[in-house]
Amino acid sequence: MPRRNVFDPLEPTHEPRWHVARNMHGAVLESRLLLAATDLKRVFVAPRLEHIDGGWQLGEFGSRGGVFFCARGTERRMISITPTAAGQSGRMAPHIYPTHPGREKGD
């Protein structure tokens, strides 16, 4: 059976990416521009080690999604490598984030 091509968000790219840390309410705690040709796999691994050293417990993570979760006490964070800056929507955003009362589609 032929193997499917699987998108890998950590593969080298000629486009910029962002390293974004959010709390579990979606608030951006940190957002850092990663220049084109940055070693995204290294950028994905280094914060995991820093969080472990800082007393955080690593939760689920996936290199296919370019995201990991960690917790310390009652605080929980999501750290991701994304193709768009924090606060900007990608083309798929309206499908990913459904509307609910008080929120316009695509916000």
Secondary structure as GFF3:
##gff-version 3
##sequence-region A 1 107
A	DSSP	beta_strand	17	23	.	.	.	ID=ss1
A	DSSP	beta_strand	28	34	.	.	.	ID=ss2
A	DSSP	alpha_helix	40	53	.	.	.	ID=ss3
A	DSSP	beta_strand	57	62	.	.	.	ID=ss4
A	DSSP	beta_strand	67	72	.	.	.	ID=ss5
A	DSSP	beta_strand	75	82	.	.	.	ID=ss6
A	DSSP	alpha_helix	93	96	.	.	.	ID=ss7
###
